[in-house]
Amino acid sequence: MAEPFDKSTTQEAHILEKLSRIENSPAGYFAVHLHLSKLRAANRQQHFLNIAARSFDNLVNSADAILYTMMTGDMALLCHDVMVDDIDPYITKVRSLFSEDPLTDSEDDFEDTFCTWYDLSSTEDFAAFLSAMTELSVQAEILIEERRRGKADENQKNQGEPLTAKNLAVINQKLQVTRIADLIKHQTCIRIKPGSAGEVVFREHYIAVSELKDRIAPGVNLFTSAWLFQFLTETLDKRMLAVMSRRDFAEKDARMSINLNVATVLSRDFAQFNRMVGEHADKIVIEMQIIDIFADMNTFGYARDMLQERGYRVVADGINPLSLQFFDPATLRTDFLKIAWGKEFEDDATDGRLDNFKETVRNAGADSIVLSSVDSEKAVKWGLALGINRFQGYFIDKLVEAMSRSKVKPKARTIKKTSEVSG
């Protein structure tokens, strides 16, 4: 029978919670993932998707079956102790609704692109289905965040007085005495081997700037002047170092990373932080933004060499697909290069960005590349195909969450069709 859903929570989140509950006793469970988001735009209209969802009403009202409708348009049918043959007519009915769409033409092929079946009593299938649902959950949260951000940007556009030298002093003074420890977030970079769960490379610690703005300058638009905001980040660096230096580095197994200005690395505040780190510098990764690096390459070179000699790892952050046309980041001689994933790579046809990226991978070495801003399993597979194995981003965060709460680890791998499922 259908379960009542909390409408304030996405159905993507509901199915992940359900999977966590049945993980220890998945016998008799199977799932069907209908890839309706791949339909042509004209067939993806909401009223068509609603008709498809209602096609399962009799099933979910009479059997132990739950239909989850995703924000992308995909659907997932989760069944328990139901005969597979009893499901086929429902899938066939939905397929017939979209019979003119190319997505439905693959029914007799080895791999059915319309839907994928999973026998959840199989550890491999459970992991594959968990990965697929985790990705849908990430996509849902991205869509929600984009909508929220779009509304916020529209509401806040041109709102707030500009950041000026006059109000900068007041804001900077507030920043020096304001509590920031509770604003520190972290994002994990993991190393992935195809067919296995990821391992943590480092956890990046950063300040949620939007929350900081609400605390120290709610009526000021901090981003009207890049140079004045840069001055604020140097004060923020010092506060961050003070907070992070109180940690017990001897007990930290995984590396942590922090984003600092080049000038901060050469400051007394960092020297004090270095004394607190002591012999554990090899557990610390220092990230510096490419725009700051280019402001003074000689000073950056000195800071990089000093850090590496002391045992720190160094990351050049903020590299995007467009910038690869103008310089080879391998010449920066950092331990890692953080390059943002973008559709520009996947869709590259004429401007050579993919070729530039491949050249960077060859020159720097695949092990030194961190593909950041990863928002889908597709991006992970794209990176793995190029030999990259270190990833960071919103999708990775969700993957790490799933790994931490599940004994069956979701895997980044090509999902093959399961031809038979036990009923």
C-alpha positions as CSV (number, residue, x, y, z in Angstrom):
1,M,0.0,0.0,0.0
2,A,1.1,3.5,-0.6
3,E,2.9,5.3,2.3
4,P,1.8,8.8,3.3
5,F,4.5,11.3,2.3
6,D,5.6,14.4,4.1
7,K,5.0,17.0,1.4
8,S,7.7,19.3,2.9
9,T,10.3,16.6,1.9
10,T,11.2,15.6,-1.6
11,Q,10.2,12.1,-2.8
12,E,13.9,11.7,-3.6
13,A,14.7,12.0,0.1
14,H,11.8,9.7,0.9
15,I,13.1,6.9,-1.2
16,L,16.6,7.2,0.2
17,E,15.2,7.0,3.7
18,K,13.1,3.9,2.7
19,L,16.3,2.2,1.2
20,S,18.1,2.9,4.5
21,R,15.3,1.1,6.4
22,I,15.2,-2.0,4.2
23,E,18.9,-2.3,3.7
24,N,19.4,-5.0,6.3
25,S,16.5,-7.1,5.1
26,P,16.0,-6.5,1.3
27,A,14.7,-9.9,0.5
28,G,11.6,-9.8,-1.7
29,Y,12.2,-6.2,-2.8
30,F,12.8,-5.0,-6.4
31,A,12.6,-1.6,-8.1
32,V,11.9,-0.2,-11.5
33,H,13.4,3.1,-12.5
34,L,11.5,4.8,-15.3
35,H,13.8,7.3,-17.1
36,L,11.0,9.7,-18.1
37,S,13.3,12.7,-17.9
38,K,14.9,11.5,-21.1
39,L,11.6,11.9,-23.0
40,R,11.4,14.6,-25.6
41,A,10.4,18.0,-24.1
42,A,7.0,17.8,-25.7
43,N,6.3,14.5,-24.0
44,R,7.6,15.6,-20.6
45,Q,4.8,18.0,-20.0
46,Q,3.5,17.7,-16.5
47,H,0.0,16.6,-17.4
48,F,1.5,13.7,-19.4
49,L,3.7,12.7,-16.4
50,N,0.6,12.9,-14.1
51,I,-1.2,10.5,-16.4
52,A,1.7,8.1,-16.3
53,A,1.8,8.3,-12.5
54,R,-1.9,7.6,-12.2
55,S,-1.4,4.4,-14.3
56,F,0.0,2.8,-11.2
57,D,-2.9,3.7,-8.9
58,N,-4.5,0.2,-8.8
59,L,-1.1,-1.4,-8.1
60,V,-0.1,0.9,-5.2
61,N,-3.6,0.6,-3.7
62,S,-3.7,-3.2,-3.8
63,A,-0.1,-4.3,-3.2
64,D,3.0,-3.5,-1.2
65,A,4.2,-1.1,-3.9
66,I,5.2,2.6,-3.7
67,L,5.6,5.0,-6.6
68,Y,8.0,7.9,-6.2
69,T,7.8,10.8,-8.6
70,M,11.0,12.8,-9.0
71,M,11.5,16.4,-9.7
72,T,13.4,15.5,-13.0
73,G,10.3,13.6,-14.2
74,D,11.7,10.2,-13.5
75,M,9.7,7.7,-11.5
76,A,10.8,4.8,-9.3
77,L,8.5,1.9,-8.4
78,L,9.5,0.0,-5.3
79,C,7.8,-3.4,-4.7
80,H,7.8,-6.0,-2.0
81,D,6.6,-9.5,-2.4
82,V,5.0,-8.7,-5.7
83,M,5.2,-11.0,-8.8
84,V,7.3,-9.4,-11.5
85,D,4.7,-10.6,-14.1
86,D,2.1,-8.5,-12.3
87,I,4.2,-5.4,-12.9
88,D,4.8,-5.8,-16.6
89,P,1.3,-4.6,-17.7
90,Y,1.7,-1.4,-15.8
91,I,5.1,-0.7,-17.3
92,T,3.7,-1.6,-20.8
93,K,0.8,0.8,-20.3
94,V,3.2,3.7,-19.4
95,R,5.5,2.8,-22.3
96,S,2.5,2.9,-24.7
97,L,1.6,6.4,-23.5
98,F,4.8,7.6,-25.0
99,S,5.0,5.1,-27.9
100,E,5.9,7.8,-30.4
101,D,8.9,8.9,-28.4
102,P,12.3,7.4,-29.4
103,L,13.0,6.5,-25.7
104,T,10.4,3.7,-26.0
105,D,12.0,2.1,-29.0
106,S,14.7,0.2,-27.0
107,E,12.4,-2.4,-25.4
108,D,13.9,-5.3,-27.4
109,D,17.5,-4.1,-27.2
110,F,20.0,-5.5,-24.7
111,E,19.8,-2.3,-22.7
112,D,16.3,-0.8,-22.2
113,T,16.8,3.0,-22.0
114,F,13.1,3.4,-21.0
115,C,13.4,1.7,-17.6
116,T,15.9,-0.2,-15.5
117,W,15.0,-3.1,-13.2
118,Y,16.8,-3.8,-9.9
119,D,16.7,-6.9,-7.7
120,L,17.3,-5.3,-4.3
121,S,18.2,-8.6,-2.7
122,S,21.3,-8.5,-4.8
123,T,24.1,-6.4,-3.1
124,E,25.3,-5.2,-6.5
125,D,21.8,-4.1,-7.7
126,F,21.1,-2.5,-4.3
127,A,24.3,-0.4,-4.6
128,A,23.5,0.5,-8.2
129,F,19.9,1.6,-7.4
130,L,21.1,3.5,-4.3
131,S,23.6,5.4,-6.6
132,A,20.8,6.2,-9.1
133,M,18.5,7.5,-6.4
134,T,21.3,9.5,-4.7
135,E,21.9,11.2,-8.0
136,L,18.2,12.0,-8.4
137,S,18.2,13.4,-4.9
138,V,21.2,15.7,-5.7
139,Q,19.5,16.9,-8.9
140,A,16.3,17.7,-6.9
141,E,18.2,19.7,-4.3
142,I,20.1,21.5,-7.1
143,L,16.7,22.4,-8.8
144,I,15.3,23.6,-5.4
145,E,18.4,25.6,-4.7
146,E,18.4,27.2,-8.2
147,R,14.8,28.2,-7.8
148,R,15.4,29.6,-4.4
149,R,18.5,31.4,-5.5
150,G,16.7,32.7,-8.6
151,K,14.0,34.2,-6.4
152,A,16.5,35.5,-3.9
153,D,18.6,37.1,-6.7
154,E,15.5,38.7,-8.1
155,N,14.4,40.0,-4.7
156,Q,17.8,41.2,-3.7
157,K,18.9,42.6,-7.1
158,N,20.3,46.1,-6.5
159,Q,19.2,45.9,-2.9
160,G,21.5,47.0,-0.1
161,E,23.9,49.9,-0.1
162,P,27.2,49.2,-2.0
163,L,30.3,48.2,-0.2
164,T,32.5,51.4,0.1
165,A,35.7,52.4,1.9
166,K,33.5,54.2,4.4
167,N,31.4,51.3,5.5
168,L,34.2,48.7,5.0
169,A,36.0,49.8,8.2
170,V,32.8,49.2,10.3
171,I,32.1,45.8,8.7
172,N,35.7,44.8,9.1
173,Q,35.6,45.7,12.8
174,K,32.5,43.6,13.2
175,L,34.1,40.7,11.4
176,Q,37.0,40.7,13.9
177,V,34.8,40.2,16.9
178,T,31.8,38.2,15.4
179,R,31.4,34.5,16.2
180,I,32.2,32.5,13.0
181,A,32.8,28.9,14.2
182,D,29.1,28.0,13.7
183,L,29.3,29.2,10.1
184,I,32.1,26.9,9.1
185,K,30.9,24.3,6.6
186,H,32.8,21.4,4.9
187,Q,32.8,19.7,1.6
188,T,34.5,16.4,0.9
189,C,36.9,15.6,-1.9
190,I,36.9,11.8,-2.5
191,R,39.0,9.5,-4.6
192,I,36.9,7.0,-6.6
193,K,38.0,3.8,-8.2
194,P,35.5,2.4,-10.7
195,G,33.3,-0.3,-9.1
196,S,34.2,0.6,-5.5
197,A,33.2,3.1,-2.9
198,G,35.1,6.3,-2.6
199,E,37.8,7.2,0.0
200,V,38.3,10.7,1.5
201,V,41.2,12.7,0.1
202,F,40.5,15.9,2.2
203,R,37.6,17.8,3.6
204,E,37.5,21.5,2.6
205,H,36.4,23.9,5.4
206,Y,34.9,27.2,4.4
207,I,32.7,30.0,5.6
208,A,29.1,30.3,4.4
209,V,29.5,33.9,3.1
210,S,25.7,34.5,2.7
211,E,25.2,33.6,6.4
212,L,28.2,35.7,7.4
213,K,26.7,38.7,5.4
214,D,23.5,38.4,7.3
215,R,25.4,38.5,10.6
216,I,27.9,41.3,9.9
217,A,26.3,43.4,7.1
218,P,22.7,42.6,6.5
219,G,22.0,45.9,4.7
220,V,25.2,46.0,2.5
221,N,25.9,44.4,-0.8
222,L,29.3,43.0,-0.2
223,F,30.0,42.1,-3.8
224,T,29.7,45.5,-5.4
225,S,33.5,45.9,-5.2
226,A,35.8,42.8,-5.7
227,W,38.8,44.6,-4.3
228,L,37.1,45.8,-1.1
229,F,35.6,42.4,-0.6
230,Q,39.1,40.9,-1.0
231,F,40.2,43.0,1.9
232,L,37.5,41.5,4.0
233,T,38.5,38.0,3.1
234,E,42.0,38.6,4.5
235,T,40.4,39.4,7.9
236,L,38.2,36.3,7.5
237,D,41.3,34.2,6.8
238,K,42.8,35.3,10.1
239,R,39.6,34.4,12.0
240,M,39.4,31.1,10.2
241,L,43.0,30.2,11.1
242,A,42.3,31.1,14.7
243,V,39.4,28.7,14.9
244,M,41.1,25.9,13.0
245,S,44.2,26.1,15.0
246,R,42.3,24.9,18.1
247,R,41.8,21.5,16.5
248,D,43.7,18.5,17.6
249,F,45.6,17.7,14.4
250,A,47.1,14.5,15.9
251,E,43.7,12.9,16.0
252,K,42.7,13.8,12.4
253,D,43.0,10.9,10.1
254,A,41.8,12.6,6.9
255,R,43.4,15.7,5.5
256,M,41.5,19.0,5.8
257,S,41.8,21.9,3.5
258,I,41.3,25.6,4.0
259,N,41.1,28.4,1.4
260,L,43.5,31.3,2.0
261,N,44.8,34.4,0.3
262,V,48.4,34.3,-0.8
263,A,49.1,37.3,1.6
264,T,47.6,35.3,4.5
265,V,50.0,32.4,3.9
266,L,52.9,34.8,4.5
267,S,51.4,36.5,7.5
268,R,52.1,36.2,11.2
269,D,48.7,34.7,11.7
270,F,49.7,31.8,9.5
271,A,53.1,31.5,11.2
272,Q,51.1,31.0,14.5
273,F,48.8,28.5,12.8
274,N,51.9,26.6,11.6
275,R,53.3,26.4,15.1
276,M,50.0,24.9,16.3
277,V,50.0,22.4,13.4
278,G,53.5,21.3,14.3
279,E,54.5,18.0,12.7
280,H,51.1,17.4,11.2
281,A,51.4,19.8,8.2
282,D,51.0,16.8,5.9
283,K,47.4,16.6,7.0
284,I,46.7,20.2,5.8
285,V,45.8,21.3,2.3
286,I,46.0,25.0,1.5
287,E,43.8,26.2,-1.4
288,M,44.5,29.5,-3.2
289,Q,42.3,31.1,-5.8
290,I,43.6,31.5,-9.3
291,I,42.7,35.1,-9.4
292,D,44.7,35.8,-6.3
293,I,47.6,33.7,-7.7
294,F,47.8,35.7,-10.9
295,A,47.8,39.0,-9.0
296,D,51.4,38.4,-8.0
297,M,53.0,35.2,-9.4
298,N,56.3,35.8,-7.7
299,T,54.7,36.1,-4.3
300,F,52.6,33.0,-5.0
301,G,55.7,31.0,-6.0
302,Y,57.4,31.9,-2.8
303,A,54.3,31.0,-0.7
304,R,53.8,27.7,-2.6
305,D,57.5,26.7,-2.1
306,M,57.4,27.6,1.6
307,L,54.2,25.5,2.1
308,Q,55.5,22.5,0.3
309,E,58.8,22.5,2.1
310,R,56.9,22.4,5.4
311,G,54.8,19.5,4.3
312,Y,51.6,21.2,3.3
313,R,49.8,20.3,0.1
314,V,48.8,23.2,-2.2
315,V,45.8,23.5,-4.4
316,A,45.2,26.0,-7.2
317,D,41.4,26.6,-7.0
318,G,39.0,28.4,-9.3
319,I,40.1,27.1,-12.6
320,N,37.2,27.0,-15.1
321,P,36.9,25.5,-18.6
322,L,37.4,28.9,-20.3
323,S,40.6,29.7,-18.5
324,L,42.3,26.5,-19.9
325,Q,42.4,28.3,-23.3
326,F,44.8,30.9,-22.0
327,F,47.3,29.1,-19.8
328,D,48.5,25.7,-18.7
329,P,47.8,25.4,-15.0
330,A,50.4,22.6,-14.7
331,T,53.0,25.3,-14.8
332,L,51.8,26.5,-11.3
333,R,53.5,23.4,-9.8
334,T,50.8,22.9,-7.1
335,D,50.0,19.5,-5.7
336,F,46.4,19.6,-7.0
337,L,44.6,21.6,-9.6
338,K,40.9,22.1,-8.9
339,I,39.0,22.4,-12.2
340,A,35.3,23.0,-12.3
341,W,33.2,20.6,-14.2
342,G,30.9,22.2,-16.7
343,K,28.7,21.2,-19.6
344,E,31.2,23.0,-21.8
345,F,33.4,19.9,-21.5
346,E,30.7,17.4,-22.3
347,D,29.2,19.4,-25.2
348,D,32.6,20.6,-26.6
349,A,32.5,20.5,-30.4
350,T,34.3,23.5,-31.8
351,D,36.2,25.6,-29.4
352,G,38.7,23.0,-28.2
353,R,38.0,23.2,-24.5
354,L,38.0,19.4,-24.1
355,D,41.3,19.2,-25.9
356,N,42.7,21.9,-23.6
357,F,41.5,19.9,-20.6
358,K,43.0,16.6,-21.9
359,E,46.3,18.5,-22.4
360,T,46.2,19.8,-18.8
361,V,45.6,16.2,-17.5
362,R,48.6,15.0,-19.5
363,N,50.9,17.8,-18.3
364,A,49.9,17.8,-14.7
365,G,49.1,14.1,-14.2
366,A,45.6,12.7,-13.7
367,D,46.3,12.2,-10.0
368,S,46.7,15.9,-9.4
369,I,43.4,16.9,-10.9
370,V,40.3,17.5,-8.7
371,L,37.2,17.8,-10.7
372,S,35.0,20.1,-8.7
373,S,31.4,21.4,-9.0
374,V,30.4,17.8,-9.7
375,D,26.6,17.7,-9.8
376,S,25.9,14.2,-11.3
377,E,27.1,10.7,-11.7
378,K,27.5,11.6,-15.4
379,A,30.3,14.0,-14.4
380,V,32.0,11.4,-12.4
381,K,31.9,8.9,-15.3
382,W,33.2,11.6,-17.6
383,G,36.2,12.3,-15.3
384,L,36.9,8.6,-14.8
385,A,37.0,8.1,-18.6
386,L,39.9,10.6,-18.7
387,G,41.8,9.0,-15.9
388,I,40.7,11.4,-13.2
389,N,39.9,9.9,-9.8
390,R,39.4,12.8,-7.4
391,F,36.0,14.6,-7.3
392,Q,34.3,17.2,-5.2
393,G,30.9,18.9,-5.4
394,Y,27.2,18.7,-4.5
395,F,26.7,15.2,-5.9
396,I,29.8,14.0,-4.0
397,D,28.4,15.4,-0.8
398,K,25.3,13.3,-1.2
399,L,27.3,10.3,-2.2
400,V,29.3,10.7,1.0
401,E,26.1,11.0,3.1
402,A,24.8,7.8,1.5
403,M,28.1,6.1,2.2
404,S,28.1,7.1,5.8
405,R,24.6,5.9,6.6
406,S,24.6,2.8,4.5
407,K,26.5,-0.5,4.8
408,V,25.9,-1.1,1.1
409,K,28.0,1.6,-0.6
410,P,26.8,3.4,-3.6
411,K,29.2,3.0,-6.5
412,A,30.1,5.3,-9.4
413,R,30.1,2.9,-12.3
414,T,28.3,2.3,-15.6
415,I,24.9,0.8,-14.7
416,K,24.1,-2.2,-16.8
417,K,20.6,-3.5,-17.4
418,T,19.4,-6.2,-15.1
419,S,17.5,-8.6,-17.4
420,E,15.7,-10.7,-14.8
421,V,14.5,-9.9,-11.3
422,S,13.2,-12.5,-8.9
423,G,9.6,-12.0,-7.9
